[in-house]
Amino acid sequence: MFYVELVLSVAFVVLTVLGYKRNRRNMMLLGSICLVIAVSAEPFARGFHDGLTSAKQQRVQDQ
């Protein structure tokens, strides 16, 4: 997960700088979206995994 965050953070910097220099707002927007994904990907994945794990444990207990 660290490498995904690193790649998306670098993409944020590159896209934002290029978008600013070329005066392209959509490129800067894409860079900002990359940053949001980089920050929120790990907690989302962890919560999703914890939810699946607890559902499996609960299903085993019900049997």
CHARMM internal coordinates of N, CA and C (Angstrom, degrees):
IC EDIT
DIST 1 N 1 CA 1.4456
DIST 1 CA 1 C 1.5290
ANGL 1 N 1 CA 1 C 109.93
DIST 1 C 2 N 1.3279
ANGL 1 CA 1 C 2 N 115.94
DIHE 1 N 1 CA 1 C 2 N -28.69
DIST 2 N 2 CA 1.4586
ANGL 1 C 2 N 2 CA 119.74
DIHE 1 CA 1 C 2 N 2 CA -179.60
DIST 2 CA 2 C 1.5187
ANGL 2 N 2 CA 2 C 110.93
DIHE 1 C 2 N 2 CA 2 C -61.07
DIST 2 C 3 N 1.3200
ANGL 2 CA 2 C 3 N 116.82
DIHE 2 N 2 CA 2 C 3 N -41.38
DIST 3 N 3 CA 1.4642
ANGL 2 C 3 N 3 CA 120.16
DIHE 2 CA 2 C 3 N 3 CA -177.51
DIST 3 CA 3 C 1.5244
ANGL 3 N 3 CA 3 C 111.96
DIHE 2 C 3 N 3 CA 3 C -68.93
DIST 3 C 4 N 1.3112
ANGL 3 CA 3 C 4 N 117.18
DIHE 3 N 3 CA 3 C 4 N -34.46
DIST 4 N 4 CA 1.4667
ANGL 3 C 4 N 4 CA 120.60
DIHE 3 CA 3 C 4 N 4 CA 176.55
DIST 4 CA 4 C 1.5255
ANGL 4 N 4 CA 4 C 109.53
DIHE 3 C 4 N 4 CA 4 C -64.06
DIST 4 C 5 N 1.3283
ANGL 4 CA 4 C 5 N 116.70
DIHE 4 N 4 CA 4 C 5 N -45.23
DIST 5 N 5 CA 1.4570
ANGL 4 C 5 N 5 CA 120.34
DIHE 4 CA 4 C 5 N 5 CA 178.00
DIST 5 CA 5 C 1.5233
ANGL 5 N 5 CA 5 C 111.33
DIHE 4 C 5 N 5 CA 5 C -62.46
DIST 5 C 6 N 1.3192
ANGL 5 CA 5 C 6 N 116.30
DIHE 5 N 5 CA 5 C 6 N -40.56
DIST 6 N 6 CA 1.4631
ANGL 5 C 6 N 6 CA 121.07
DIHE 5 CA 5 C 6 N 6 CA 179.99
DIST 6 CA 6 C 1.5246
ANGL 6 N 6 CA 6 C 111.35
DIHE 5 C 6 N 6 CA 6 C -64.46
DIST 6 C 7 N 1.3229
ANGL 6 CA 6 C 7 N 116.72
DIHE 6 N 6 CA 6 C 7 N -45.90
DIST 7 N 7 CA 1.4664
ANGL 6 C 7 N 7 CA 120.87
DIHE 6 CA 6 C 7 N 7 CA -179.64
DIST 7 CA 7 C 1.5249
ANGL 7 N 7 CA 7 C 110.85
DIHE 6 C 7 N 7 CA 7 C -64.29
DIST 7 C 8 N 1.3186
ANGL 7 CA 7 C 8 N 117.07
DIHE 7 N 7 CA 7 C 8 N -43.05
DIST 8 N 8 CA 1.4617
ANGL 7 C 8 N 8 CA 119.65
DIHE 7 CA 7 C 8 N 8 CA 179.98
DIST 8 CA 8 C 1.5254
ANGL 8 N 8 CA 8 C 112.09
DIHE 7 C 8 N 8 CA 8 C -69.18
DIST 8 C 9 N 1.3209
ANGL 8 CA 8 C 9 N 117.28
DIHE 8 N 8 CA 8 C 9 N -32.46
DIST 9 N 9 CA 1.4661
ANGL 8 C 9 N 9 CA 119.80
DIHE 8 CA 8 C 9 N 9 CA 176.39
DIST 9 CA 9 C 1.5200
ANGL 9 N 9 CA 9 C 111.38
DIHE 8 C 9 N 9 CA 9 C -68.76
DIST 9 C 10 N 1.3226
ANGL 9 CA 9 C 10 N 116.65
DIHE 9 N 9 CA 9 C 10 N -40.50
DIST 10 N 10 CA 1.4702
ANGL 9 C 10 N 10 CA 120.44
DIHE 9 CA 9 C 10 N 10 CA 176.47
DIST 10 CA 10 C 1.5224
ANGL 10 N 10 CA 10 C 109.83
DIHE 9 C 10 N 10 CA 10 C -66.34
DIST 10 C 11 N 1.3217
ANGL 10 CA 10 C 11 N 117.13
DIHE 10 N 10 CA 10 C 11 N -39.62
DIST 11 N 11 CA 1.4663
ANGL 10 C 11 N 11 CA 120.43
DIHE 10 CA 10 C 11 N 11 CA 177.10
DIST 11 CA 11 C 1.5256
ANGL 11 N 11 CA 11 C 110.66
DIHE 10 C 11 N 11 CA 11 C -61.94
DIST 11 C 12 N 1.3361
ANGL 11 CA 11 C 12 N 117.20
DIHE 11 N 11 CA 11 C 12 N -37.79
DIST 12 N 12 CA 1.4628
ANGL 11 C 12 N 12 CA 120.91
DIHE 11 CA 11 C 12 N 12 CA 176.10
DIST 12 CA 12 C 1.5217
ANGL 12 N 12 CA 12 C 111.01
DIHE 11 C 12 N 12 CA 12 C -58.85
DIST 12 C 13 N 1.3170
ANGL 12 CA 12 C 13 N 116.31
DIHE 12 N 12 CA 12 C 13 N -48.66
DIST 13 N 13 CA 1.4630
ANGL 12 C 13 N 13 CA 120.00
DIHE 12 CA 12 C 13 N 13 CA -177.68
DIST 13 CA 13 C 1.5239
ANGL 13 N 13 CA 13 C 110.64
DIHE 12 C 13 N 13 CA 13 C -63.90
DIST 13 C 14 N 1.3177
ANGL 13 CA 13 C 14 N 116.89
DIHE 13 N 13 CA 13 C 14 N -47.29
DIST 14 N 14 CA 1.4658
ANGL 13 C 14 N 14 CA 120.95
DIHE 13 CA 13 C 14 N 14 CA -177.10
DIST 14 CA 14 C 1.5254
ANGL 14 N 14 CA 14 C 111.09
DIHE 13 C 14 N 14 CA 14 C -64.65
DIST 14 C 15 N 1.3137
ANGL 14 CA 14 C 15 N 116.72
DIHE 14 N 14 CA 14 C 15 N -48.22
DIST 15 N 15 CA 1.4662
ANGL 14 C 15 N 15 CA 119.74
DIHE 14 CA 14 C 15 N 15 CA -177.77
DIST 15 CA 15 C 1.5255
ANGL 15 N 15 CA 15 C 112.13
DIHE 14 C 15 N 15 CA 15 C -66.35
DIST 15 C 16 N 1.3137
ANGL 15 CA 15 C 16 N 116.54
DIHE 15 N 15 CA 15 C 16 N -36.87
DIST 16 N 16 CA 1.4541
ANGL 15 C 16 N 16 CA 119.15
DIHE 15 CA 15 C 16 N 16 CA 179.67
DIST 16 CA 16 C 1.5274
ANGL 16 N 16 CA 16 C 111.23
DIHE 15 C 16 N 16 CA 16 C -68.71
DIST 16 C 17 N 1.3127
ANGL 16 CA 16 C 17 N 117.22
DIHE 16 N 16 CA 16 C 17 N -43.57
DIST 17 N 17 CA 1.4681
ANGL 16 C 17 N 17 CA 120.44
DIHE 16 CA 16 C 17 N 17 CA 179.29
DIST 17 CA 17 C 1.5231
ANGL 17 N 17 CA 17 C 110.62
DIHE 16 C 17 N 17 CA 17 C -65.56
DIST 17 C 18 N 1.3277
ANGL 17 CA 17 C 18 N 117.34
DIHE 17 N 17 CA 17 C 18 N -47.07
DIST 18 N 18 CA 1.4681
ANGL 17 C 18 N 18 CA 119.61
DIHE 17 CA 17 C 18 N 18 CA 179.58
DIST 18 CA 18 C 1.5245
ANGL 18 N 18 CA 18 C 111.45
DIHE 17 C 18 N 18 CA 18 C -64.33
DIST 18 C 19 N 1.3042
ANGL 18 CA 18 C 19 N 116.70
DIHE 18 N 18 CA 18 C 19 N -39.84
DIST 19 N 19 CA 1.4615
ANGL 18 C 19 N 19 CA 120.12
DIHE 18 CA 18 C 19 N 19 CA 178.66
DIST 19 CA 19 C 1.5134
ANGL 19 N 19 CA 19 C 112.19
DIHE 18 C 19 N 19 CA 19 C -64.82
DIST 19 C 20 N 1.3173
ANGL 19 CA 19 C 20 N 116.72
DIHE 19 N 19 CA 19 C 20 N -35.99
DIST 20 N 20 CA 1.4631
ANGL 19 C 20 N 20 CA 120.27
DIHE 19 CA 19 C 20 N 20 CA 178.57
DIST 20 CA 20 C 1.5255
ANGL 20 N 20 CA 20 C 111.20
DIHE 19 C 20 N 20 CA 20 C -70.35
DIST 20 C 21 N 1.3319
ANGL 20 CA 20 C 21 N 115.94
DIHE 20 N 20 CA 20 C 21 N -42.67
DIST 21 N 21 CA 1.4664
ANGL 20 C 21 N 21 CA 119.69
DIHE 20 CA 20 C 21 N 21 CA -179.05
DIST 21 CA 21 C 1.5223
ANGL 21 N 21 CA 21 C 112.38
DIHE 20 C 21 N 21 CA 21 C -68.00
DIST 21 C 22 N 1.3230
ANGL 21 CA 21 C 22 N 116.80
DIHE 21 N 21 CA 21 C 22 N -37.33
DIST 22 N 22 CA 1.4723
ANGL 21 C 22 N 22 CA 120.99
DIHE 21 CA 21 C 22 N 22 CA -177.76
DIST 22 CA 22 C 1.5218
ANGL 22 N 22 CA 22 C 112.63
DIHE 21 C 22 N 22 CA 22 C -92.14
DIST 22 C 23 N 1.3362
ANGL 22 CA 22 C 23 N 115.64
DIHE 22 N 22 CA 22 C 23 N 0.59
DIST 23 N 23 CA 1.4594
ANGL 22 C 23 N 23 CA 121.63
DIHE 22 CA 22 C 23 N 23 CA 179.56
DIST 23 CA 23 C 1.5388
ANGL 23 N 23 CA 23 C 111.41
DIHE 22 C 23 N 23 CA 23 C 58.79
DIST 23 C 24 N 1.3242
ANGL 23 CA 23 C 24 N 115.74
DIHE 23 N 23 CA 23 C 24 N 48.65
DIST 24 N 24 CA 1.4686
ANGL 23 C 24 N 24 CA 122.34
DIHE 23 CA 23 C 24 N 24 CA 178.49
DIST 24 CA 24 C 1.5211
ANGL 24 N 24 CA 24 C 109.11
DIHE 23 C 24 N 24 CA 24 C -119.59
DIST 24 C 25 N 1.3148
ANGL 24 CA 24 C 25 N 114.63
DIHE 24 N 24 CA 24 C 25 N 106.37
DIST 25 N 25 CA 1.4657
ANGL 24 C 25 N 25 CA 119.63
DIHE 24 CA 24 C 25 N 25 CA -176.69
DIST 25 CA 25 C 1.5188
ANGL 25 N 25 CA 25 C 112.06
DIHE 24 C 25 N 25 CA 25 C -68.84
DIST 25 C 26 N 1.3242
ANGL 25 CA 25 C 26 N 117.28
DIHE 25 N 25 CA 25 C 26 N -33.25
DIST 26 N 26 CA 1.4677
ANGL 25 C 26 N 26 CA 119.00
DIHE 25 CA 25 C 26 N 26 CA -178.91
DIST 26 CA 26 C 1.5224
ANGL 26 N 26 CA 26 C 111.49
DIHE 25 C 26 N 26 CA 26 C -65.96
DIST 26 C 27 N 1.3182
ANGL 26 CA 26 C 27 N 117.55
DIHE 26 N 26 CA 26 C 27 N -33.86
DIST 27 N 27 CA 1.4589
ANGL 26 C 27 N 27 CA 120.62
DIHE 26 CA 26 C 27 N 27 CA 178.20
DIST 27 CA 27 C 1.5336
ANGL 27 N 27 CA 27 C 109.88
DIHE 26 C 27 N 27 CA 27 C -68.72
DIST 27 C 28 N 1.3224
ANGL 27 CA 27 C 28 N 116.82
DIHE 27 N 27 CA 27 C 28 N -39.37
DIST 28 N 28 CA 1.4625
ANGL 27 C 28 N 28 CA 120.02
DIHE 27 CA 27 C 28 N 28 CA 176.56
DIST 28 CA 28 C 1.5242
ANGL 28 N 28 CA 28 C 110.70
DIHE 27 C 28 N 28 CA 28 C -67.21
DIST 28 C 29 N 1.3237
ANGL 28 CA 28 C 29 N 117.21
DIHE 28 N 28 CA 28 C 29 N -35.67
DIST 29 N 29 CA 1.4588
ANGL 28 C 29 N 29 CA 120.91
DIHE 28 CA 28 C 29 N 29 CA 176.50
DIST 29 CA 29 C 1.5180
ANGL 29 N 29 CA 29 C 110.60
DIHE 28 C 29 N 29 CA 29 C -64.02
DIST 29 C 30 N 1.3098
ANGL 29 CA 29 C 30 N 117.51
DIHE 29 N 29 CA 29 C 30 N -41.85
DIST 30 N 30 CA 1.4632
ANGL 29 C 30 N 30 CA 121.17
DIHE 29 CA 29 C 30 N 30 CA 177.75
DIST 30 CA 30 C 1.5253
ANGL 30 N 30 CA 30 C 110.43
DIHE 29 C 30 N 30 CA 30 C -62.78
DIST 30 C 31 N 1.3236
ANGL 30 CA 30 C 31 N 116.97
DIHE 30 N 30 CA 30 C 31 N -38.99
DIST 31 N 31 CA 1.4640
ANGL 30 C 31 N 31 CA 120.11
DIHE 30 CA 30 C 31 N 31 CA 176.05
DIST 31 CA 31 C 1.5077
ANGL 31 N 31 CA 31 C 111.45
DIHE 30 C 31 N 31 CA 31 C -62.50
DIST 31 C 32 N 1.3205
ANGL 31 CA 31 C 32 N 117.57
DIHE 31 N 31 CA 31 C 32 N -41.00
DIST 32 N 32 CA 1.4638
ANGL 31 C 32 N 32 CA 120.92
DIHE 31 CA 31 C 32 N 32 CA 178.54
DIST 32 CA 32 C 1.5262
ANGL 32 N 32 CA 32 C 111.36
DIHE 31 C 32 N 32 CA 32 C -66.15
DIST 32 C 33 N 1.3027
ANGL 32 CA 32 C 33 N 117.04
DIHE 32 N 32 CA 32 C 33 N -38.16
DIST 33 N 33 CA 1.4676
ANGL 32 C 33 N 33 CA 120.59
DIHE 32 CA 32 C 33 N 33 CA 176.87
DIST 33 CA 33 C 1.5201
ANGL 33 N 33 CA 33 C 110.54
DIHE 32 C 33 N 33 CA 33 C -64.46
DIST 33 C 34 N 1.3320
ANGL 33 CA 33 C 34 N 117.09
DIHE 33 N 33 CA 33 C 34 N -38.63
DIST 34 N 34 CA 1.4699
ANGL 33 C 34 N 34 CA 120.41
DIHE 33 CA 33 C 34 N 34 CA 175.86
DIST 34 CA 34 C 1.5221
ANGL 34 N 34 CA 34 C 110.93
DIHE 33 C 34 N 34 CA 34 C -60.55
DIST 34 C 35 N 1.3229
ANGL 34 CA 34 C 35 N 116.87
DIHE 34 N 34 CA 34 C 35 N -39.57
DIST 35 N 35 CA 1.4597
ANGL 34 C 35 N 35 CA 120.27
DIHE 34 CA 34 C 35 N 35 CA 178.89
DIST 35 CA 35 C 1.5222
ANGL 35 N 35 CA 35 C 111.33
DIHE 34 C 35 N 35 CA 35 C -66.26
DIST 35 C 36 N 1.3091
ANGL 35 CA 35 C 36 N 117.35
DIHE 35 N 35 CA 35 C 36 N -41.98
DIST 36 N 36 CA 1.4706
ANGL 35 C 36 N 36 CA 120.70
DIHE 35 CA 35 C 36 N 36 CA 178.72
DIST 36 CA 36 C 1.5242
ANGL 36 N 36 CA 36 C 110.41
DIHE 35 C 36 N 36 CA 36 C -62.55
DIST 36 C 37 N 1.3123
ANGL 36 CA 36 C 37 N 116.54
DIHE 36 N 36 CA 36 C 37 N -42.44
DIST 37 N 37 CA 1.4682
ANGL 36 C 37 N 37 CA 119.97
DIHE 36 CA 36 C 37 N 37 CA 178.84
DIST 37 CA 37 C 1.5203
ANGL 37 N 37 CA 37 C 110.78
DIHE 36 C 37 N 37 CA 37 C -65.95
DIST 37 C 38 N 1.3384
ANGL 37 CA 37 C 38 N 116.92
DIHE 37 N 37 CA 37 C 38 N -39.89
DIST 38 N 38 CA 1.4620
ANGL 37 C 38 N 38 CA 120.28
DIHE 37 CA 37 C 38 N 38 CA 180.00
DIST 38 CA 38 C 1.5228
ANGL 38 N 38 CA 38 C 111.42
DIHE 37 C 38 N 38 CA 38 C -62.42
DIST 38 C 39 N 1.3206
ANGL 38 CA 38 C 39 N 116.87
DIHE 38 N 38 CA 38 C 39 N -37.56
DIST 39 N 39 CA 1.4609
ANGL 38 C 39 N 39 CA 120.49
DIHE 38 CA 38 C 39 N 39 CA -177.81
DIST 39 CA 39 C 1.5249
ANGL 39 N 39 CA 39 C 111.72
DIHE 38 C 39 N 39 CA 39 C -77.82
DIST 39 C 40 N 1.3225
ANGL 39 CA 39 C 40 N 117.67
DIHE 39 N 39 CA 39 C 40 N -34.41
DIST 40 N 40 CA 1.4616
ANGL 39 C 40 N 40 CA 119.95
DIHE 39 CA 39 C 40 N 40 CA -172.82
DIST 40 CA 40 C 1.5292
ANGL 40 N 40 CA 40 C 114.50
DIHE 39 C 40 N 40 CA 40 C -100.47
DIST 40 C 41 N 1.3025
ANGL 40 CA 40 C 41 N 119.34
DIHE 40 N 40 CA 40 C 41 N -4.15
DIST 41 N 41 CA 1.4678
ANGL 40 C 41 N 41 CA 120.70
DIHE 40 CA 40 C 41 N 41 CA -175.83
DIST 41 CA 41 C 1.5269
ANGL 41 N 41 CA 41 C 112.04
DIHE 40 C 41 N 41 CA 41 C -68.85
DIST 41 C 42 N 1.3120
ANGL 41 CA 41 C 42 N 117.58
DIHE 41 N 41 CA 41 C 42 N -44.45
DIST 42 N 42 CA 1.4627
ANGL 41 C 42 N 42 CA 119.80
DIHE 41 CA 41 C 42 N 42 CA -176.70
DIST 42 CA 42 C 1.5263
ANGL 42 N 42 CA 42 C 113.07
DIHE 41 C 42 N 42 CA 42 C -66.22
DIST 42 C 43 N 1.3368
ANGL 42 CA 42 C 43 N 120.01
DIHE 42 N 42 CA 42 C 43 N -48.54
DIST 43 N 43 CA 1.4700
ANGL 42 C 43 N 43 CA 118.30
DIHE 42 CA 42 C 43 N 43 CA 177.87
DIST 43 CA 43 C 1.5266
ANGL 43 N 43 CA 43 C 112.83
DIHE 42 C 43 N 43 CA 43 C -62.39
DIST 43 C 44 N 1.3264
ANGL 43 CA 43 C 44 N 117.43
DIHE 43 N 43 CA 43 C 44 N -35.37
DIST 44 N 44 CA 1.4555
ANGL 43 C 44 N 44 CA 120.18
DIHE 43 CA 43 C 44 N 44 CA 177.86
DIST 44 CA 44 C 1.5200
ANGL 44 N 44 CA 44 C 110.75
DIHE 43 C 44 N 44 CA 44 C -64.70
DIST 44 C 45 N 1.3292
ANGL 44 CA 44 C 45 N 116.97
DIHE 44 N 44 CA 44 C 45 N -46.65
DIST 45 N 45 CA 1.4662
ANGL 44 C 45 N 45 CA 120.69
DIHE 44 CA 44 C 45 N 45 CA -179.39
DIST 45 CA 45 C 1.5248
ANGL 45 N 45 CA 45 C 110.90
DIHE 44 C 45 N 45 CA 45 C -64.33
DIST 45 C 46 N 1.3289
ANGL 45 CA 45 C 46 N 116.50
DIHE 45 N 45 CA 45 C 46 N -40.10
DIST 46 N 46 CA 1.4635
ANGL 45 C 46 N 46 CA 119.89
DIHE 45 CA 45 C 46 N 46 CA 179.74
DIST 46 CA 46 C 1.5301
ANGL 46 N 46 CA 46 C 110.51
DIHE 45 C 46 N 46 CA 46 C -65.45
DIST 46 C 47 N 1.3181
ANGL 46 CA 46 C 47 N 117.63
DIHE 46 N 46 CA 46 C 47 N -44.16
DIST 47 N 47 CA 1.4596
ANGL 46 C 47 N 47 CA 121.03
DIHE 46 CA 46 C 47 N 47 CA 178.71
DIST 47 CA 47 C 1.5123
ANGL 47 N 47 CA 47 C 112.30
DIHE 46 C 47 N 47 CA 47 C -64.39
DIST 47 C 48 N 1.3177
ANGL 47 CA 47 C 48 N 116.62
DIHE 47 N 47 CA 47 C 48 N -39.82
DIST 48 N 48 CA 1.4586
ANGL 47 C 48 N 48 CA 120.90
DIHE 47 CA 47 C 48 N 48 CA 178.29
DIST 48 CA 48 C 1.5268
ANGL 48 N 48 CA 48 C 110.37
DIHE 47 C 48 N 48 CA 48 C -63.14
DIST 48 C 49 N 1.3221
ANGL 48 CA 48 C 49 N 116.64
DIHE 48 N 48 CA 48 C 49 N -44.68
DIST 49 N 49 CA 1.4619
ANGL 48 C 49 N 49 CA 120.85
DIHE 48 CA 48 C 49 N 49 CA 179.37
DIST 49 CA 49 C 1.5236
ANGL 49 N 49 CA 49 C 111.01
DIHE 48 C 49 N 49 CA 49 C -65.12
DIST 49 C 50 N 1.3192
ANGL 49 CA 49 C 50 N 117.62
DIHE 49 N 49 CA 49 C 50 N -43.48
DIST 50 N 50 CA 1.4691
ANGL 49 C 50 N 50 CA 120.67
DIHE 49 CA 49 C 50 N 50 CA 178.52
DIST 50 CA 50 C 1.5204
ANGL 50 N 50 CA 50 C 111.48
DIHE 49 C 50 N 50 CA 50 C -63.16
DIST 50 C 51 N 1.3121
ANGL 50 CA 50 C 51 N 117.33
DIHE 50 N 50 CA 50 C 51 N -38.07
DIST 51 N 51 CA 1.4600
ANGL 50 C 51 N 51 CA 120.99
DIHE 50 CA 50 C 51 N 51 CA 177.77
DIST 51 CA 51 C 1.5122
ANGL 51 N 51 CA 51 C 112.23
DIHE 50 C 51 N 51 CA 51 C -64.47
DIST 51 C 52 N 1.3281
ANGL 51 CA 51 C 52 N 116.31
DIHE 51 N 51 CA 51 C 52 N -43.57
DIST 52 N 52 CA 1.4673
ANGL 51 C 52 N 52 CA 119.50
DIHE 51 CA 51 C 52 N 52 CA 177.74
DIST 52 CA 52 C 1.5233
ANGL 52 N 52 CA 52 C 111.73
DIHE 51 C 52 N 52 CA 52 C -64.89
DIST 52 C 53 N 1.3162
ANGL 52 CA 52 C 53 N 115.87
DIHE 52 N 52 CA 52 C 53 N -41.28
DIST 53 N 53 CA 1.4611
ANGL 52 C 53 N 53 CA 120.02
DIHE 52 CA 52 C 53 N 53 CA -179.87
DIST 53 CA 53 C 1.5218
ANGL 53 N 53 CA 53 C 111.39
DIHE 52 C 53 N 53 CA 53 C -63.70
DIST 53 C 54 N 1.3191
ANGL 53 CA 53 C 54 N 116.71
DIHE 53 N 53 CA 53 C 54 N -44.86
DIST 54 N 54 CA 1.4673
ANGL 53 C 54 N 54 CA 118.92
DIHE 53 CA 53 C 54 N 54 CA -179.56
DIST 54 CA 54 C 1.5304
ANGL 54 N 54 CA 54 C 111.19
DIHE 53 C 54 N 54 CA 54 C -68.05
DIST 54 C 55 N 1.3235
ANGL 54 CA 54 C 55 N 117.73
DIHE 54 N 54 CA 54 C 55 N -33.54
DIST 55 N 55 CA 1.4625
ANGL 54 C 55 N 55 CA 120.07
DIHE 54 CA 54 C 55 N 55 CA 177.43
DIST 55 CA 55 C 1.5274
ANGL 55 N 55 CA 55 C 110.74
DIHE 54 C 55 N 55 CA 55 C -66.51
DIST 55 C 56 N 1.3301
ANGL 55 CA 55 C 56 N 116.44
DIHE 55 N 55 CA 55 C 56 N -39.44
DIST 56 N 56 CA 1.4656
ANGL 55 C 56 N 56 CA 119.97
DIHE 55 CA 55 C 56 N 56 CA 178.09
DIST 56 CA 56 C 1.5239
ANGL 56 N 56 CA 56 C 110.48
DIHE 55 C 56 N 56 CA 56 C -65.47
DIST 56 C 57 N 1.3293
ANGL 56 CA 56 C 57 N 116.88
DIHE 56 N 56 CA 56 C 57 N -42.95
DIST 57 N 57 CA 1.4671
ANGL 56 C 57 N 57 CA 120.31
DIHE 56 CA 56 C 57 N 57 CA 179.87
DIST 57 CA 57 C 1.5234
ANGL 57 N 57 CA 57 C 111.03
DIHE 56 C 57 N 57 CA 57 C -64.87
DIST 57 C 58 N 1.2933
ANGL 57 CA 57 C 58 N 116.54
DIHE 57 N 57 CA 57 C 58 N -39.31
DIST 58 N 58 CA 1.4585
ANGL 57 C 58 N 58 CA 120.11
DIHE 57 CA 57 C 58 N 58 CA 179.80
DIST 58 CA 58 C 1.5260
ANGL 58 N 58 CA 58 C 110.76
DIHE 57 C 58 N 58 CA 58 C -67.31
DIST 58 C 59 N 1.3266
ANGL 58 CA 58 C 59 N 117.03
DIHE 58 N 58 CA 58 C 59 N -37.88
DIST 59 N 59 CA 1.4600
ANGL 58 C 59 N 59 CA 121.11
DIHE 58 CA 58 C 59 N 59 CA 179.05
DIST 59 CA 59 C 1.5235
ANGL 59 N 59 CA 59 C 110.18
DIHE 58 C 59 N 59 CA 59 C -66.28
DIST 59 C 60 N 1.3418
ANGL 59 CA 59 C 60 N 117.51
DIHE 59 N 59 CA 59 C 60 N -37.68
DIST 60 N 60 CA 1.4609
ANGL 59 C 60 N 60 CA 121.13
DIHE 59 CA 59 C 60 N 60 CA 179.01
DIST 60 CA 60 C 1.5370
ANGL 60 N 60 CA 60 C 109.75
DIHE 59 C 60 N 60 CA 60 C -67.75
DIST 60 C 61 N 1.3261
ANGL 60 CA 60 C 61 N 117.29
DIHE 60 N 60 CA 60 C 61 N -38.86
DIST 61 N 61 CA 1.4636
ANGL 60 C 61 N 61 CA 120.89
DIHE 60 CA 60 C 61 N 61 CA 179.81
DIST 61 CA 61 C 1.5162
ANGL 61 N 61 CA 61 C 112.01
DIHE 60 C 61 N 61 CA 61 C -68.09
DIST 61 C 62 N 1.3273
ANGL 61 CA 61 C 62 N 116.98
DIHE 61 N 61 CA 61 C 62 N -31.82
DIST 62 N 62 CA 1.4611
ANGL 61 C 62 N 62 CA 120.65
DIHE 61 CA 61 C 62 N 62 CA -179.63
DIST 62 CA 62 C 1.5265
ANGL 62 N 62 CA 62 C 112.02
DIHE 61 C 62 N 62 CA 62 C -72.13
DIST 62 C 63 N 1.2935
ANGL 62 CA 62 C 63 N 117.98
DIHE 62 N 62 CA 62 C 63 N -22.28
DIST 63 N 63 CA 1.4779
ANGL 62 C 63 N 63 CA 120.28
DIHE 62 CA 62 C 63 N 63 CA -177.16
DIST 63 CA 63 C 1.4564
ANGL 63 N 63 CA 63 C 110.72
DIHE 62 C 63 N 63 CA 63 C -80.85
END
COOR INIT
IC SEED 1 N 1 CA 1 C
IC BUILD
